[in-house]
């Protein structure tokens, strides 16, 4: 039994680290341009969705994530026109959307599956 719990803790740690890396990379995306940045953020988001959100956290995560997705989607266009910081802010919001979007989809599908199973 102990071995299984240790593996769960390791997976949760991997998910937490991926979350931190995803947020940092999303912020850095405002300042750098690299062709592999968005695929990496998408994979990190998928990992976070699978490993980092427990059943007790699903509702709070989905509310926060959907809010962030909406704000990122709308904010990217709105901030683009601001002088000096607009383009950078727009890229940060777009990167956050690329990171949080896949995690939100995974958690929502897991939640729907759990509801359908019961």
C-alpha positions as CSV (number, residue, x, y, z in Angstrom):
1,X,0.0,0.0,0.0
2,X,2.7,2.4,0.9
3,X,4.3,2.1,-2.5
4,X,1.2,3.2,-4.3
5,X,0.7,6.2,-2.1
6,X,4.4,7.2,-2.8
7,X,3.8,7.1,-6.5
8,X,0.7,9.3,-6.2
9,X,2.7,11.8,-4.2
10,X,5.4,11.7,-6.9
11,X,2.8,12.3,-9.7
12,X,1.3,15.1,-7.7
13,X,4.7,16.7,-7.4
14,X,5.3,16.3,-11.1
15,X,1.9,18.0,-11.7
16,X,2.8,20.8,-9.3
17,X,6.2,21.4,-10.9
18,X,4.6,21.4,-14.4
19,X,2.1,24.0,-13.2
20,X,4.8,26.3,-11.9
21,X,6.9,25.8,-15.1
22,X,3.8,26.5,-17.2
23,X,3.0,29.8,-15.4
24,X,6.7,31.0,-15.6
25,X,7.0,30.0,-19.3
26,X,3.7,31.8,-20.0
27,X,5.0,35.0,-18.5
28,X,8.3,34.6,-20.3
29,X,6.4,34.1,-23.6
30,X,5.6,37.8,-23.4
31,X,9.3,38.6,-23.9
32,X,10.6,35.8,-26.1
33,X,9.4,34.2,-29.3
34,X,10.1,30.5,-30.0
35,X,8.3,28.2,-32.4
36,X,8.1,25.4,-29.8
37,X,6.8,27.5,-27.0
38,X,3.0,26.9,-27.5
39,X,3.3,23.1,-28.0
40,X,5.3,22.9,-24.8
41,X,2.7,25.0,-23.0
42,X,0.0,22.7,-24.3
43,X,1.8,19.6,-23.2
44,X,2.4,21.1,-19.7
45,X,-1.3,22.0,-19.5
46,X,-2.3,18.4,-20.3
47,X,0.1,17.1,-17.6
48,X,-1.4,19.5,-15.1
49,X,-4.9,18.5,-16.0
50,X,-4.1,14.8,-15.6
51,X,-1.9,14.9,-12.5
52,X,-2.4,18.1,-10.5
53,X,-6.2,18.4,-9.9
54,X,-7.8,16.0,-7.4
55,X,-11.5,15.2,-7.3
56,X,-12.0,17.6,-4.4
57,X,-10.4,20.4,-6.4
58,X,-12.3,20.0,-9.6
59,X,-15.1,22.5,-9.1
60,X,-12.7,25.3,-7.8
61,X,-10.2,24.6,-10.6
62,X,-12.8,24.7,-13.3
63,X,-14.3,28.0,-12.1
64,X,-10.9,29.6,-11.8
65,X,-9.7,28.1,-15.1
66,X,-12.8,29.0,-17.1
67,X,-12.5,32.6,-15.7
68,X,-8.8,32.7,-16.7
69,X,-9.6,31.3,-20.2
70,X,-12.3,33.9,-20.8
71,X,-10.1,36.8,-19.5
72,X,-7.1,35.6,-21.5
73,X,-9.1,35.2,-24.7
74,X,-10.7,38.7,-24.4
75,X,-7.7,40.3,-22.8
76,X,-5.2,39.3,-25.5
77,X,-7.1,41.5,-28.0
78,X,-7.8,44.3,-25.7
79,X,-4.3,44.7,-24.4
80,X,-2.7,44.6,-27.8
81,X,-3.4,48.3,-28.5
82,X,-1.8,49.6,-25.3
83,X,1.3,51.6,-25.9
84,X,4.6,50.1,-24.6
85,X,3.3,47.0,-22.8
86,X,0.3,46.0,-25.0
87,X,2.1,43.5,-27.3
88,X,3.9,41.9,-24.4
89,X,0.7,41.6,-22.3
90,X,-1.2,40.2,-25.3
91,X,1.5,37.5,-25.8
92,X,1.4,36.6,-22.0
93,X,-2.4,36.2,-22.1
94,X,-2.2,34.1,-25.3
95,X,0.4,31.9,-23.7
96,X,-1.7,31.5,-20.5
97,X,-4.6,30.5,-22.7
98,X,-2.4,27.8,-24.4
99,X,-1.4,26.5,-21.0
100,X,-4.7,26.6,-19.1
101,X,-7.0,25.7,-21.9
102,X,-5.8,22.0,-22.3
103,X,-5.8,21.6,-18.5
104,X,-9.3,22.8,-18.3
105,X,-10.5,20.5,-21.0
106,X,-8.9,17.5,-19.3
107,X,-10.3,18.3,-15.9
108,X,-13.8,19.0,-17.4
109,X,-13.7,15.7,-19.3
110,X,-12.6,13.8,-16.2
111,X,-15.4,15.4,-14.2
112,X,-18.0,14.5,-16.9
113,X,-16.7,10.9,-17.0
114,X,-16.9,10.7,-13.2
115,X,-20.5,12.0,-13.2
116,X,-21.5,9.6,-16.0
117,X,-19.9,6.7,-14.2
118,X,-21.9,7.3,-11.1
